[in-house]
Amino acid sequence: MDSSILFALSLTIFAGLSTGIGSLIGLLSKKFNPKILTISLGFSAGVMIYVSMIEIFVKARDSLSAALGEKTGYIWTTVAFFIGIFIIALIDKIIPSYENPHELNVARKIEDSSDRDKMKLMRMGVFSALAIGIHNFPEGLATFMSGLTNPTLGISIAIAVAIHNIPEGLAVSAPIFYATKSRKKAFVLSFLSGLAEPIGALIGYFVLRSVFNDTTFGVIFAAVAGIMVYISLDELLPTAEEYGEHHLAIGGLIAGMMIMAVSLLLFA
């Protein structure tokens, strides 16, 4: 396997399996600092929004313009961007909000289930794992494609995705632990839910590689930008504000944008 493919795949594995970090936080600590989580999620949103609009969208437009002409290329970049948003929004719509990792309020879910039997808690954890697996497919493709075409960009996206996967790991492990009292089972299921990310990347790559050209690259990259912007606005920022103060979330977002901007300038 080509070294660039191995590098991109390793970034995707790192990002996906960071769900295990969230699981460990929930299982090993008696309490976590919500301010740190708030800033981290805001930071991740800042990185993903900035890099999507400033770097990924522009690269997609350049690629499609080279293949289809400037005006037509710009039109298709815009269309593909909103198709990416539509795809991830549709996934959110299909998955019930109670079991959706984009509706993260683990403490409330467990509290609401305190008077129910353990099977319902177990069901919530399993459905959360399945939901996270579905969401991680397009995220895995985004990380993989970025790492394949631009290693610096790929690293930045992998870190941002990894940060936002941490609370998703908590969403899986917490209800499973309360249902089974097994830290091992909670950690393993949470860890495995992140495997959907590298699996999604590999499936996407092997399906698309035979038709990989400037047009397919541009369409995929534009759709990836849309997916990342939607995740940031629909999941990361609302979750950040749910766990902490509004200004901490916005401060983290601006810091993420600034650091992403500096890194792009340094490695331009």
HUJO-V220642 format. One record per backbone hydrogen bond with DSSP energy under -0.5 kcal/mol. CO is the residue of the C=O (numbers start at 1). NH is the residue of the N-H. Records with the same first field share a line. If there is no record, write none. Layout:
CO = NH + NH
//
This chain:
2 = 6
3 = 7
4 = 8
5 = 9
6 = 10
7 = 11
8 = 12
9 = 13
10 = 14
11 = 15
12 = 16
13 = 17
15 = 18
16 = 19
17 = 20
18 = 21 + 22
19 = 23
20 = 24
21 = 25
22 = 26
23 = 27
24 = 28
25 = 29
32 = 34
33 = 36 + 37
34 = 38
35 = 39
36 = 40
37 = 41
38 = 42
39 = 43
40 = 44
41 = 45
42 = 46
43 = 47
44 = 48
45 = 49
46 = 50
47 = 51
48 = 52
49 = 53
50 = 54 + 55
51 = 55 + 56
52 = 57
55 = 59
56 = 60
57 = 61
58 = 62
59 = 63
60 = 64
61 = 65
62 = 66
63 = 67
64 = 68
65 = 69
69 = 73
70 = 74
71 = 75
72 = 76
73 = 77
74 = 78
75 = 79
76 = 80
77 = 81
78 = 82
79 = 83
80 = 84
81 = 85
82 = 86
83 = 87
84 = 88
85 = 89
86 = 90
87 = 91
88 = 92
89 = 93
90 = 94
91 = 95
96 = 99
97 = 100
100 = 103
103 = 105
105 = 109
106 = 110
107 = 111
108 = 112
109 = 113
111 = 114
113 = 116
117 = 120 + 121
118 = 122
119 = 123
120 = 124
121 = 125
122 = 126
123 = 127
124 = 128
125 = 129
126 = 130
127 = 131
128 = 132
129 = 133
130 = 134
131 = 135
132 = 136
133 = 137
134 = 137 + 138
135 = 139
136 = 140
137 = 141
138 = 142
139 = 143
140 = 144
141 = 145
142 = 146
143 = 147
144 = 148
145 = 149
146 = 150 + 154
150 = 154
151 = 155
152 = 156
153 = 157
154 = 158
155 = 159
156 = 160
157 = 161
158 = 162
159 = 163
160 = 164
161 = 165
162 = 166
163 = 166 + 167
164 = 168
165 = 169
166 = 170
167 = 171
168 = 172
169 = 173
170 = 174
172 = 176
173 = 177
174 = 178
175 = 179
176 = 180
177 = 181
181 = 183
182 = 186
183 = 187
184 = 188
185 = 189
186 = 190
187 = 191
188 = 192
189 = 193
190 = 194
191 = 194
192 = 195
193 = 196
194 = 197 + 198
195 = 199
196 = 200
197 = 201
198 = 202
199 = 203
200 = 204
201 = 205
202 = 206
203 = 207
204 = 208
205 = 209
208 = 211
209 = 212
211 = 213
213 = 217
214 = 218
215 = 219
216 = 220
217 = 221
218 = 222
219 = 223
220 = 224
221 = 225
222 = 226
223 = 227
224 = 228
225 = 229
226 = 230
227 = 231
228 = 232
229 = 233
230 = 234
231 = 235 + 236
232 = 237
235 = 239
236 = 240
237 = 241
238 = 242
239 = 243
240 = 244
245 = 249
246 = 250
247 = 251
248 = 252
249 = 253
250 = 254
251 = 255
252 = 256
253 = 257
254 = 258
255 = 259
256 = 260
257 = 261
258 = 262
259 = 263
260 = 264
261 = 265
262 = 266
263 = 267
265 = 268
//
